[in-house]
Amino acid sequence: MATKKFMYLNRRSSFGTVYAIESLEVVLIAAAFEQDVSLAFIDDGVYQIVEGQNADGIGMRNFSKTFHALGDYDINKLYVSAESLEERGLSADDLMPLVYEDEDDDWAEKPSVKVVSNVELSKIMSEQDVCLSF
Amino acid sequence: MLHTVNKSSFERNSLKSCLNTIDDTSVILLIEDGVISAAKNTNSPMIADLAAQGRVYALQGDVEARGISSKLADNIKLVDYAGFVDLVVEHGTAVSWV
């Protein structure tokens, strides 16, 4: 199968709507078909990968832990909007330390998350074959 | 009156509409994605005055689910579900800003 560049735009936080978990499901499906997958976290989507989420008090599954598995599916291009973080009083330090093992570099553990400006993000988006918004 | 807001102020104007409409005795309870307004961020000035008067509550479970417990704006009071019920009983009429 031909490989295409897919980007998933995550724009909503984790629990208020079903968008975040649905996006994650589709991301994993694309990875299963060995597509070139990137994720972008913009607007309230940045809350999806905030460290220290605990959903015990609302009776929902804390699926944020699944993001840690993305590296094993060769999904290691996670872009976070710097502007969206800043508006929300967040910084890169507040995000989960998501990593992958680089097979081209003796399986060295490297960070998957990259904070980028909206200008940089728009350039990355323009390089995709498909952008899906959630 | 008790006003509950369940949408992020970055995504909808529910909180703004609520603030434009409430009287001096009303209190606000932020629930679900509404708790994003309980965190220190560029939208928190909207509720700063009310919070200083002790009139802004946030549902603890929703705050913890979103990982923002350590980032709450000043004077926001956390309540659990029992506290939610107490607020409903205490304030009579409730309005949901959805």
gemmi code that builds the backbone of each chain (N, CA, C; Angstrom):
import gemmi

chains = {
    "A": [
        ("MET", (0.850, -1.205, 0.000), (0.000, 0.000, 0.000), (0.882, 1.250, 0.000)),
        ("ALA", (0.460, 2.218, -0.782), (1.233, 3.471, -0.804), (1.147, 4.163, 0.553)),
        ("THR", (2.253, 4.766, 0.930), (2.267, 5.488, 2.202), (1.934, 6.954, 1.972)),
        ("LYS", (1.025, 7.442, 2.786), (0.690, 8.866, 2.717), (1.031, 9.540, 4.028)),
        ("LYS", (1.190, 10.850, 3.944), (1.449, 11.624, 5.162), (0.121, 12.089, 5.746)),
        ("PHE", (-0.204, 11.551, 6.905), (-1.442, 11.911, 7.603), (-1.125, 12.808, 8.792)),
        ("MET", (-1.883, 13.884, 8.928), (-1.772, 14.676, 10.161), (-3.135, 14.759, 10.839)),
        ("TYR", (-3.120, 14.527, 12.133), (-4.345, 14.605, 12.936), (-4.287, 15.863, 13.789)),
        ("LEU", (-5.280, 16.718, 13.625), (-5.331, 17.970, 14.372), (-6.241, 17.787, 15.583)),
        ("ASN", (-5.661, 17.813, 16.763), (-6.439, 17.651, 17.996), (-6.715, 19.008, 18.603)),
        ("ARG", (-7.986, 19.375, 18.618), (-8.331, 20.738, 19.030), (-9.169, 20.820, 20.306)),
        ("ARG", (-9.520, 19.665, 20.899), (-10.383, 19.695, 22.078), (-9.748, 18.914, 23.213)),
        ("SER", (-10.127, 19.251, 24.452), (-9.543, 18.540, 25.586), (-10.129, 17.127, 25.689)),
        ("SER", (-9.666, 16.354, 26.664), (-9.847, 14.902, 26.629), (-11.247, 14.385, 26.940)),
        ("PHE", (-11.935, 14.995, 27.905), (-13.097, 14.313, 28.474), (-14.446, 14.965, 28.177)),
        ("GLY", (-14.457, 16.228, 27.802), (-15.723, 16.935, 27.619), (-16.494, 16.465, 26.394)),
        ("THR", (-15.783, 16.012, 25.394), (-16.396, 15.479, 24.182), (-15.686, 14.171, 23.826)),
        ("VAL", (-16.187, 13.493, 22.788), (-15.617, 12.200, 22.422), (-14.499, 12.360, 21.376)),
        ("TYR", (-14.255, 13.597, 20.933), (-13.297, 13.822, 19.848), (-11.892, 13.295, 20.156)),
        ("ALA", (-11.395, 13.561, 21.365), (-10.004, 13.229, 21.678), (-9.751, 11.724, 21.592)),
        ("ILE", (-10.631, 10.950, 22.207), (-10.401, 9.501, 22.216), (-10.647, 8.906, 20.827)),
        ("GLU", (-11.601, 9.481, 20.082), (-11.846, 9.009, 18.716), (-10.624, 9.263, 17.837)),
        ("SER", (-10.012, 10.430, 18.008), (-8.799, 10.758, 17.261), (-7.706, 9.732, 17.533)),
        ("LEU", (-7.523, 9.438, 18.813), (-6.476, 8.490, 19.198), (-6.718, 7.112, 18.571)),
        ("GLU", (-7.991, 6.697, 18.535), (-8.337, 5.410, 17.894), (-7.917, 5.427, 16.420)),
        ("VAL", (-8.265, 6.501, 15.717), (-7.984, 6.578, 14.286), (-6.476, 6.667, 14.035)),
        ("VAL", (-5.784, 7.371, 14.930), (-4.326, 7.465, 14.823), (-3.703, 6.068, 14.888)),
        ("LEU", (-4.177, 5.258, 15.823), (-3.624, 3.910, 15.988), (-3.956, 3.029, 14.777)),
        ("ILE", (-5.143, 3.241, 14.190), (-5.504, 2.494, 12.985), (-4.570, 2.866, 11.828)),
        ("ALA", (-4.336, 4.164, 11.653), (-3.432, 4.615, 10.584), (-2.044, 4.018, 10.780)),
        ("ALA", (-1.619, 3.959, 12.041), (-0.301, 3.394, 12.337), (-0.272, 1.906, 11.986)),
        ("ALA", (-1.376, 1.202, 12.234), (-1.454, -0.219, 11.914), (-1.305, -0.444, 10.410)),
        ("PHE", (-1.749, 0.543, 9.609), (-1.593, 0.457, 8.157), (-0.276, 1.074, 7.688)),
        ("GLU", (0.619, 1.308, 8.643), (1.976, 1.804, 8.377), (1.998, 3.074, 7.547)),
        ("GLN", (1.123, 3.991, 7.907), (1.142, 5.300, 7.258), (2.089, 6.236, 8.012)),
        ("ASP", (2.449, 7.330, 7.369), (3.308, 8.337, 7.999), (2.420, 9.285, 8.800)),
        ("VAL", (2.449, 9.132, 10.127), (1.476, 9.829, 10.971), (2.126, 10.942, 11.792)),
        ("SER", (1.489, 12.113, 11.770), (1.865, 13.202, 12.662), (0.638, 13.635, 13.454)),
        ("LEU", (0.867, 14.137, 14.666), (-0.223, 14.675, 15.478), (0.063, 16.133, 15.788)),
        ("ALA", (-0.975, 16.939, 15.732), (-0.827, 18.335, 16.161), (-1.799, 18.590, 17.304)),
        ("PHE", (-1.315, 19.259, 18.327), (-2.168, 19.621, 19.463), (-2.289, 21.136, 19.491)),
        ("ILE", (-3.486, 21.617, 19.157), (-3.708, 23.062, 19.157), (-4.986, 23.383, 19.936)),
        ("ASP", (-5.175, 24.658, 20.254), (-6.330, 25.093, 21.067), (-6.406, 24.230, 22.339)),
        ("ASP", (-7.617, 23.835, 22.769), (-7.728, 23.042, 23.995), (-7.174, 21.637, 23.827)),
        ("GLY", (-6.794, 21.256, 22.607), (-6.180, 19.954, 22.379), (-4.899, 19.759, 23.171)),
        ("VAL", (-4.240, 20.857, 23.537), (-2.984, 20.721, 24.298), (-3.225, 20.027, 25.646)),
        ("TYR", (-4.459, 20.135, 26.183), (-4.749, 19.478, 27.466), (-4.710, 17.957, 27.365)),
        ("GLN", (-4.787, 17.408, 26.146), (-4.778, 15.949, 25.998), (-3.475, 15.332, 26.489)),
        ("ILE", (-2.378, 16.077, 26.393), (-1.087, 15.491, 26.787), (-0.473, 16.214, 27.983)),
        ("VAL", (-1.328, 16.848, 28.796), (-0.839, 17.430, 30.047), (-0.523, 16.292, 31.020)),
        ("GLU", (0.622, 16.420, 31.706), (1.051, 15.411, 32.677), (0.137, 15.434, 33.911)),
        ("GLY", (-0.088, 14.261, 34.504), (-0.780, 14.200, 35.796), (-2.296, 14.183, 35.719)),
        ("GLN", (-2.875, 13.723, 34.598), (-4.327, 13.617, 34.528), (-4.788, 12.437, 35.381)),
        ("ASN", (-5.860, 12.650, 36.135), (-6.405, 11.585, 36.983), (-7.920, 11.591, 36.861)),
        ("ALA", (-8.453, 10.607, 36.127), (-9.882, 10.609, 35.816), (-10.704, 9.787, 36.816)),
        ("ASP", (-10.084, 9.336, 37.912), (-10.823, 8.520, 38.900), (-12.092, 9.222, 39.377)),
        ("GLY", (-11.993, 10.529, 39.580), (-13.103, 11.279, 40.168), (-14.282, 11.503, 39.239)),
        ("ILE", (-14.134, 11.202, 37.947), (-15.258, 11.412, 37.028), (-15.704, 10.098, 36.370)),
        ("GLY", (-15.144, 8.976, 36.846), (-15.596, 7.680, 36.368), (-15.328, 7.421, 34.900)),
        ("MET", (-14.273, 8.030, 34.366), (-13.921, 7.790, 32.966), (-12.521, 7.197, 32.899)),
        ("ARG", (-12.209, 6.576, 31.761), (-10.889, 5.960, 31.609), (-9.859, 7.034, 31.263)),
        ("ASN", (-8.742, 7.001, 31.981), (-7.668, 7.957, 31.711), (-6.849, 7.470, 30.525)),
        ("PHE", (-7.343, 7.762, 29.304), (-6.663, 7.230, 28.118), (-5.408, 8.010, 27.770)),
        ("SER", (-5.066, 9.028, 28.567), (-3.842, 9.787, 28.274), (-2.613, 8.876, 28.307)),
        ("LYS", (-2.719, 7.783, 29.091), (-1.575, 6.865, 29.181), (-1.273, 6.213, 27.827)),
        ("THR", (-2.295, 6.109, 26.966), (-2.102, 5.495, 25.645), (-1.095, 6.272, 24.803)),
        ("PHE", (-0.999, 7.581, 25.046), (-0.044, 8.377, 24.267), (1.384, 7.863, 24.444)),
        ("HIS", (1.652, 7.244, 25.626), (2.995, 6.705, 25.851), (3.314, 5.548, 24.905)),
        ("ALA", (2.258, 4.899, 24.364), (2.479, 3.742, 23.486), (2.742, 4.149, 22.037)),
        ("LEU", (2.482, 5.410, 21.693), (2.593, 5.823, 20.293), (3.987, 5.593, 19.730)),
        ("GLY", (5.011, 5.793, 20.566), (6.393, 5.592, 20.116), (6.618, 4.177, 19.599)),
        ("ASP", (5.954, 3.201, 20.240), (6.105, 1.802, 19.815), (5.446, 1.547, 18.461)),
        ("TYR", (4.549, 2.439, 18.046), (3.897, 2.318, 16.734), (4.577, 3.215, 15.691)),
        ("ASP", (5.789, 3.648, 15.998), (6.534, 4.558, 15.120), (5.830, 5.882, 14.893)),
        ("ILE", (5.027, 6.289, 15.854), (4.443, 7.636, 15.790), (5.243, 8.510, 16.744)),
        ("ASN", (6.094, 9.329, 16.174), (6.989, 10.129, 17.018), (7.050, 11.589, 16.600)),
        ("LYS", (6.045, 11.998, 15.805), (6.000, 13.404, 15.404), (4.767, 14.048, 16.016)),
        ("LEU", (4.928, 14.535, 17.232), (3.847, 15.195, 17.948), (4.185, 16.680, 18.077)),
        ("TYR", (3.368, 17.518, 17.464), (3.634, 18.955, 17.468), (2.610, 19.680, 18.349)),
        ("VAL", (3.106, 20.561, 19.198), (2.228, 21.302, 20.102), (2.361, 22.787, 19.814)),
        ("SER", (1.242, 23.454, 19.675), (1.257, 24.886, 19.393), (1.755, 25.675, 20.602)),
        ("ALA", (2.826, 26.417, 20.409), (3.377, 27.234, 21.492), (2.371, 28.291, 21.930)),
        ("GLU", (1.683, 28.870, 20.955), (0.715, 29.922, 21.274), (-0.440, 29.367, 22.111)),
        ("SER", (-0.923, 28.170, 21.738), (-2.042, 27.570, 22.483), (-1.629, 27.254, 23.916)),
        ("LEU", (-0.398, 26.759, 24.085), (0.108, 26.483, 25.433), (0.136, 27.764, 26.256)),
        ("GLU", (0.706, 28.800, 25.665), (0.912, 30.048, 26.403), (-0.409, 30.675, 26.842)),
        ("GLU", (-1.385, 30.692, 25.929), (-2.713, 31.224, 26.272), (-3.287, 30.545, 27.504)),
        ("ARG", (-2.980, 29.260, 27.657), (-3.561, 28.463, 28.733), (-2.669, 28.397, 29.963)),
        ("GLY", (-1.615, 29.219, 30.000), (-0.734, 29.237, 31.162), (0.080, 27.969, 31.307)),
        ("LEU", (0.288, 27.270, 30.189), (1.037, 26.012, 30.225), (2.384, 26.186, 29.521)),
        ("SER", (3.304, 25.259, 29.809), (4.578, 25.259, 29.091), (4.932, 23.813, 28.756)),
        ("ALA", (6.026, 23.636, 28.019), (6.461, 22.287, 27.634), (6.671, 21.411, 28.871)),
        ("ASP", (7.056, 22.023, 29.991), (7.298, 21.265, 31.220), (6.031, 20.630, 31.782)),
        ("ASP", (4.873, 21.148, 31.405), (3.609, 20.608, 31.911), (3.133, 19.400, 31.116)),
        ("LEU", (3.834, 19.077, 30.023), (3.375, 18.001, 29.141), (3.993, 16.657, 29.531)),
        ("MET", (3.329, 15.580, 29.144), (3.835, 14.243, 29.434), (5.156, 14.022, 28.687)),
        ("PRO", (6.143, 13.376, 29.326), (7.432, 13.131, 28.676), (7.321, 11.955, 27.698)),
        ("LEU", (6.747, 12.208, 26.528), (6.530, 11.138, 25.549), (7.802, 10.930, 24.719)),
        ("VAL", (8.211, 9.665, 24.594), (9.469, 9.357, 23.909), (9.291, 8.195, 22.934)),
        ("TYR", (10.296, 8.026, 22.070), (10.357, 6.849, 21.193), (11.808, 6.393, 21.139)),
        ("GLU", (12.005, 5.172, 20.668), (13.368, 4.659, 20.533), (13.766, 4.731, 19.069)),
        ("ASP", (14.843, 5.429, 18.784), (15.277, 5.668, 17.407), (16.117, 4.485, 16.907)),
        ("GLU", (15.518, 3.704, 15.986), (16.231, 2.496, 15.511), (17.474, 2.847, 14.703)),
        ("ASP", (17.510, 4.067, 14.131), (18.672, 4.484, 13.353), (19.802, 5.010, 14.236)),
        ("ASP", (19.548, 5.101, 15.528), (20.543, 5.661, 16.435), (20.693, 4.754, 17.657)),
        ("ASP", (20.900, 3.448, 17.400), (21.116, 2.449, 18.459), (19.986, 2.481, 19.501)),
        ("TRP", (18.741, 2.661, 19.017), (17.549, 2.647, 19.879), (17.633, 3.658, 21.013)),
        ("ALA", (18.276, 4.778, 20.745), (18.345, 5.837, 21.766), (16.944, 6.406, 21.997)),
        ("GLU", (16.646, 6.682, 23.252), (15.333, 7.234, 23.606), (15.316, 8.734, 23.309)),
        ("LYS", (14.346, 9.149, 22.519), (14.289, 10.560, 22.128), (12.880, 11.115, 22.348)),
        ("PRO", (12.774, 12.413, 22.592), (11.451, 12.999, 22.816), (10.619, 13.023, 21.528)),
        ("SER", (9.318, 12.711, 21.654), (8.402, 12.747, 20.514), (7.711, 14.096, 20.373)),
        ("VAL", (7.638, 14.829, 21.474), (6.863, 16.074, 21.480), (7.745, 17.256, 21.132)),
        ("LYS", (7.248, 18.061, 20.222), (7.985, 19.258, 19.835), (7.036, 20.450, 19.900)),
        ("VAL", (7.400, 21.459, 20.676), (6.591, 22.677, 20.725), (6.993, 23.566, 19.559)),
        ("VAL", (6.003, 23.947, 18.761), (6.290, 24.758, 17.571), (5.370, 25.971, 17.522)),
        ("SER", (5.791, 26.991, 16.812), (4.929, 28.164, 16.632), (3.838, 27.827, 15.620)),
        ("ASN", (2.791, 28.618, 15.609), (1.712, 28.368, 14.650), (2.200, 28.517, 13.209)),
        ("VAL", (3.192, 29.379, 12.999), (3.771, 29.543, 11.657), (4.459, 28.251, 11.217)),
        ("GLU", (5.259, 27.675, 12.150), (5.921, 26.403, 11.834), (4.895, 25.302, 11.596)),
        ("LEU", (3.836, 25.318, 12.427), (2.807, 24.286, 12.312), (2.111, 24.361, 10.953)),
        ("SER", (1.854, 25.573, 10.520), (1.162, 25.720, 9.237), (2.023, 25.194, 8.095)),
        ("LYS", (3.355, 25.356, 8.233), (4.257, 24.820, 7.218), (4.217, 23.286, 7.213)),
        ("ILE", (4.229, 22.700, 8.414), (4.183, 21.235, 8.524), (2.870, 20.707, 7.940)),
        ("MET", (1.767, 21.426, 8.223), (0.459, 21.015, 7.690), (0.455, 21.019, 6.169)),
        ("SER", (1.119, 22.012, 5.596), (1.103, 22.141, 4.141), (1.887, 21.023, 3.458)),
        ("GLU", (2.720, 20.328, 4.239), (3.509, 19.232, 3.672), (2.782, 17.887, 3.730)),
        ("GLN", (1.552, 17.876, 4.295), (0.819, 16.617, 4.466), (0.000, 16.269, 3.225)),
        ("ASP", (-0.309, 14.978, 3.076), (-1.268, 14.553, 2.053), (-2.695, 14.688, 2.568)),
        ("VAL", (-2.873, 14.380, 3.847), (-4.212, 14.416, 4.451), (-4.128, 15.049, 5.836)),
        ("CYS", (-5.028, 15.987, 6.130), (-5.151, 16.538, 7.486), (-6.561, 16.248, 7.991)),
        ("LEU", (-6.651, 15.594, 9.130), (-7.963, 15.288, 9.716), (-8.106, 16.052, 11.024)),
        ("SER", (-9.225, 16.761, 11.172), (-9.431, 17.618, 12.338), (-10.400, 16.977, 13.327)),
        ("PHE", (-9.998, 16.960, 14.579), (-10.842, 16.411, 15.647), (-11.055, 17.440, 16.739)),
    ],
    "B": [
        ("MET", (-28.679, 32.435, 43.028), (-28.771, 31.387, 42.018), (-27.430, 30.714, 41.803)),
        ("LEU", (-27.508, 29.479, 41.340), (-26.296, 28.727, 40.990), (-26.208, 28.612, 39.473)),
        ("HIS", (-25.054, 28.952, 38.953), (-24.835, 28.847, 37.510), (-23.740, 27.824, 37.250)),
        ("THR", (-24.044, 26.800, 36.469), (-22.995, 25.852, 36.100), (-22.565, 26.120, 34.659)),
        ("VAL", (-21.258, 26.066, 34.453), (-20.684, 26.277, 33.116), (-19.858, 25.048, 32.768)),
        ("ASN", (-20.160, 24.402, 31.640), (-19.469, 23.139, 31.322), (-18.661, 23.186, 30.024)),
        ("LYS", (-18.437, 24.394, 29.488), (-17.657, 24.508, 28.254), (-16.390, 25.336, 28.496)),
        ("SER", (-15.335, 24.981, 27.811), (-14.100, 25.751, 27.877), (-14.339, 27.154, 27.339)),
        ("SER", (-13.824, 28.152, 28.049), (-13.988, 29.536, 27.593), (-13.135, 29.830, 26.365)),
        ("PHE", (-12.246, 28.891, 26.005), (-11.489, 29.062, 24.764), (-12.278, 28.568, 23.554)),
        ("GLU", (-13.317, 27.757, 23.837), (-14.039, 27.149, 22.732), (-15.435, 27.745, 22.539)),
        ("ARG", (-16.076, 28.123, 23.640), (-17.427, 28.678, 23.569), (-17.496, 29.932, 24.441)),
        ("ASN", (-18.546, 30.712, 24.241), (-18.674, 31.921, 25.056), (-19.647, 31.732, 26.220)),
        ("SER", (-19.874, 30.478, 26.632), (-20.832, 30.207, 27.718), (-20.499, 30.978, 28.993)),
        ("LEU", (-19.222, 30.948, 29.395), (-18.833, 31.632, 30.628), (-19.062, 33.133, 30.496)),
        ("LYS", (-18.694, 33.685, 29.346), (-18.856, 35.123, 29.119), (-20.336, 35.510, 29.194)),
        ("SER", (-21.189, 34.741, 28.547), (-22.626, 35.017, 28.578), (-23.153, 34.932, 30.000)),
        ("CYS", (-22.684, 33.924, 30.719), (-23.090, 33.748, 32.113), (-22.699, 34.981, 32.928)),
        ("LEU", (-21.436, 35.389, 32.795), (-20.940, 36.532, 33.576), (-21.688, 37.820, 33.224)),
        ("ASN", (-22.114, 37.931, 31.980), (-22.842, 39.129, 31.545), (-24.241, 39.201, 32.137)),
        ("THR", (-24.717, 38.100, 32.644), (-26.134, 37.985, 32.992), (-26.413, 37.845, 34.484)),
        ("ILE", (-25.431, 37.380, 35.263), (-25.740, 37.009, 36.650), (-25.847, 38.217, 37.566)),
        ("ASP", (-26.532, 38.021, 38.707), (-26.678, 39.109, 39.685), (-25.609, 38.992, 40.782)),
        ("ASP", (-25.671, 39.913, 41.752), (-24.616, 40.009, 42.761), (-24.596, 38.860, 43.766)),
        ("THR", (-25.677, 38.074, 43.796), (-25.716, 37.006, 44.794), (-25.452, 35.635, 44.178)),
        ("SER", (-25.303, 35.608, 42.866), (-25.123, 34.323, 42.192), (-23.718, 33.760, 42.398)),
        ("VAL", (-23.631, 32.456, 42.338), (-22.324, 31.802, 42.349), (-22.191, 30.955, 41.086)),
        ("ILE", (-20.929, 30.709, 40.719), (-20.647, 29.929, 39.512), (-19.940, 28.640, 39.897)),
        ("LEU", (-20.396, 27.553, 39.324), (-19.704, 26.268, 39.488), (-19.211, 25.811, 38.117)),
        ("LEU", (-17.902, 25.663, 38.000), (-17.302, 25.211, 36.743), (-17.227, 23.693, 36.755)),
        ("ILE", (-17.784, 23.062, 35.722), (-17.772, 21.600, 35.634), (-17.304, 21.177, 34.238)),
        ("GLU", (-16.994, 19.883, 34.082), (-16.533, 19.331, 32.801), (-15.465, 20.266, 32.194)),
        ("ASP", (-15.544, 20.577, 30.884), (-14.510, 21.436, 30.295), (-14.576, 22.870, 30.812)),
        ("GLY", (-15.628, 23.204, 31.553), (-15.704, 24.535, 32.176), (-14.568, 24.779, 33.154)),
        ("VAL", (-14.010, 23.689, 33.736), (-12.941, 23.872, 34.726), (-11.659, 24.437, 34.101)),
        ("ILE", (-11.572, 24.418, 32.785), (-10.405, 25.032, 32.135), (-10.336, 26.520, 32.507)),
        ("SER", (-11.482, 27.130, 32.768), (-11.506, 28.534, 33.197), (-11.072, 28.695, 34.651)),
        ("ALA", (-10.933, 27.590, 35.378), (-10.473, 27.668, 36.764), (-8.954, 27.691, 36.840)),
        ("ALA", (-8.288, 27.389, 35.719), (-6.821, 27.403, 35.700), (-6.322, 28.816, 35.409)),
        ("LYS", (-5.117, 29.090, 35.911), (-4.475, 30.378, 35.584), (-4.170, 30.382, 34.098)),
        ("ASN", (-4.838, 31.249, 33.354), (-4.559, 31.362, 31.922), (-5.059, 32.712, 31.433)),
        ("THR", (-4.957, 32.933, 30.135), (-5.290, 34.275, 29.632), (-6.777, 34.590, 29.755)),
        ("ASN", (-7.606, 33.582, 30.039), (-9.035, 33.837, 30.241), (-9.415, 33.986, 31.713)),
        ("SER", (-8.474, 33.691, 32.632), (-8.854, 33.699, 34.043), (-9.226, 35.093, 34.586)),
        ("PRO", (-8.713, 36.203, 33.997), (-9.171, 37.510, 34.504), (-10.694, 37.668, 34.462)),
        ("MET", (-11.359, 36.930, 33.565), (-12.817, 37.032, 33.463), (-13.516, 36.752, 34.783)),
        ("ILE", (-12.973, 35.815, 35.568), (-13.664, 35.416, 36.788), (-12.910, 35.821, 38.051)),
        ("ALA", (-11.812, 36.583, 37.888), (-10.961, 36.910, 39.045), (-11.734, 37.630, 40.149)),
        ("ASP", (-12.545, 38.627, 39.787), (-13.272, 39.408, 40.799), (-14.259, 38.539, 41.569)),
        ("LEU", (-15.015, 37.743, 40.821), (-15.998, 36.855, 41.451), (-15.309, 35.851, 42.369)),
        ("ALA", (-14.166, 35.347, 41.904), (-13.429, 34.373, 42.713), (-12.959, 35.023, 44.014)),
        ("ALA", (-12.503, 36.283, 43.923), (-12.043, 37.003, 45.112), (-13.175, 37.161, 46.125)),
        ("GLN", (-14.408, 37.187, 45.620), (-15.575, 37.277, 46.518), (-16.026, 35.891, 46.995)),
        ("GLY", (-15.270, 34.865, 46.638), (-15.600, 33.510, 47.070), (-16.809, 32.935, 46.369)),
        ("ARG", (-17.061, 33.378, 45.133), (-18.279, 32.964, 44.445), (-18.014, 32.063, 43.242)),
        ("VAL", (-16.780, 31.526, 43.137), (-16.485, 30.627, 42.023), (-16.029, 29.265, 42.557)),
        ("TYR", (-16.726, 28.233, 42.158), (-16.415, 26.862, 42.545), (-16.012, 26.063, 41.309)),
        ("ALA", (-15.250, 25.003, 41.534), (-14.907, 24.089, 40.432), (-15.012, 22.659, 40.944)),
        ("LEU", (-15.495, 21.775, 40.093), (-15.676, 20.375, 40.479), (-14.319, 19.657, 40.458)),
        ("GLN", (-13.954, 19.155, 41.645), (-12.601, 18.620, 41.835), (-12.258, 17.484, 40.867)),
        ("GLY", (-13.188, 16.561, 40.654), (-12.917, 15.426, 39.768), (-12.577, 15.877, 38.361)),
        ("ASP", (-13.283, 16.896, 37.884), (-13.020, 17.401, 36.530), (-11.681, 18.135, 36.460)),
        ("VAL", (-11.335, 18.837, 37.552), (-10.038, 19.516, 37.611), (-8.905, 18.486, 37.558)),
        ("GLU", (-9.039, 17.427, 38.369), (-7.982, 16.406, 38.424), (-7.862, 15.644, 37.104)),
        ("ALA", (-9.013, 15.381, 36.466), (-8.994, 14.640, 35.201), (-8.182, 15.386, 34.149)),
        ("ARG", (-8.216, 16.709, 34.213), (-7.522, 17.500, 33.200), (-6.105, 17.890, 33.607)),
        ("GLY", (-5.653, 17.398, 34.746), (-4.268, 17.625, 35.156), (-3.934, 19.066, 35.482)),
        ("ILE", (-4.937, 19.824, 35.981), (-4.671, 21.244, 36.230), (-4.795, 21.621, 37.708)),
        ("SER", (-4.751, 20.611, 38.581), (-4.900, 20.866, 40.025), (-3.886, 21.883, 40.546)),
        ("SER", (-2.658, 21.809, 40.026), (-1.595, 22.678, 40.549), (-1.583, 24.037, 39.866)),
        ("LYS", (-2.542, 24.274, 38.971), (-2.516, 25.509, 38.187), (-3.756, 26.358, 38.394)),
        ("LEU", (-4.467, 26.140, 39.489), (-5.727, 26.866, 39.678), (-5.492, 28.344, 39.923)),
        ("ALA", (-6.388, 29.164, 39.389), (-6.353, 30.596, 39.650), (-6.683, 30.832, 41.127)),
        ("ASP", (-6.353, 32.014, 41.624), (-6.546, 32.315, 43.046), (-8.024, 32.254, 43.435)),
        ("ASN", (-8.253, 31.769, 44.651), (-9.578, 31.841, 45.303), (-10.657, 30.966, 44.673)),
        ("ILE", (-10.270, 30.045, 43.815), (-11.266, 29.103, 43.289), (-11.502, 28.030, 44.356)),
        ("LYS", (-12.752, 27.766, 44.671), (-13.060, 26.753, 45.690), (-13.393, 25.429, 45.014)),
        ("LEU", (-12.730, 24.367, 45.475), (-13.006, 23.046, 44.904), (-14.120, 22.352, 45.679)),
        ("VAL", (-15.014, 21.694, 44.942), (-16.057, 20.891, 45.588), (-16.120, 19.515, 44.939)),
        ("ASP", (-16.556, 18.525, 45.720), (-16.811, 17.199, 45.150), (-18.294, 17.112, 44.781)),
        ("TYR", (-18.765, 15.916, 44.398), (-20.167, 15.793, 43.966), (-21.133, 16.117, 45.114)),
        ("ALA", (-20.764, 15.748, 46.346), (-21.618, 16.074, 47.500), (-21.701, 17.588, 47.666)),
        ("GLY", (-20.550, 18.253, 47.436), (-20.528, 19.716, 47.511), (-21.386, 20.345, 46.434)),
        ("PHE", (-21.404, 19.720, 45.265), (-22.255, 20.143, 44.145), (-23.720, 20.134, 44.603)),
        ("VAL", (-24.106, 19.019, 45.238), (-25.489, 18.891, 45.728), (-25.784, 19.980, 46.760)),
        ("ASP", (-24.832, 20.207, 47.666), (-25.021, 21.248, 48.678), (-25.263, 22.609, 48.021)),
        ("LEU", (-24.500, 22.900, 46.967), (-24.650, 24.187, 46.280), (-26.042, 24.309, 45.664)),
        ("VAL", (-26.507, 23.207, 45.073), (-27.846, 23.205, 44.460), (-28.909, 23.476, 45.526)),
        ("VAL", (-28.772, 22.791, 46.665), (-29.751, 22.941, 47.750), (-29.712, 24.375, 48.297)),
        ("GLU", (-28.498, 24.868, 48.498), (-28.315, 26.175, 49.118), (-28.825, 27.313, 48.238)),
        ("HIS", (-28.627, 27.175, 46.908), (-28.917, 28.308, 46.025), (-30.225, 28.204, 45.261)),
        ("GLY", (-30.970, 27.135, 45.485), (-32.285, 27.041, 44.858), (-32.195, 26.865, 43.357)),
        ("THR", (-32.644, 27.861, 42.619), (-32.660, 27.740, 41.161), (-31.253, 27.586, 40.592)),
        ("ALA", (-31.099, 26.652, 39.669), (-29.817, 26.471, 39.001), (-29.986, 26.684, 37.499)),
        ("VAL", (-28.967, 27.292, 36.899), (-28.971, 27.507, 35.454), (-27.757, 26.816, 34.866)),
        ("SER", (-27.947, 26.033, 33.815), (-26.826, 25.382, 33.132), (-26.482, 26.161, 31.870)),
        ("TRP", (-25.255, 26.669, 31.833), (-24.770, 27.355, 30.622), (-24.031, 26.326, 29.793)),
        ("VAL", (-24.727, 25.741, 28.814), (-24.118, 24.636, 28.066), (-23.569, 25.113, 26.719)),
    ],
}
model = gemmi.Model(1)
for chain_id, residues in chains.items():
    chain = gemmi.Chain(chain_id)
    for i, (resn, *xyz) in enumerate(residues, 1):
        res = gemmi.Residue()
        res.name, res.seqid = resn, gemmi.SeqId(i, " ")
        for name, pos in zip(("N", "CA", "C"), xyz):
            atom = gemmi.Atom()
            atom.name, atom.element = name, gemmi.Element(name[0])
            atom.pos, atom.b_iso = gemmi.Position(*pos), 0.0
            res.add_atom(atom)
        chain.add_residue(res)
    model.add_chain(chain)
structure = gemmi.Structure()
structure.add_model(model)
structure.setup_entities()
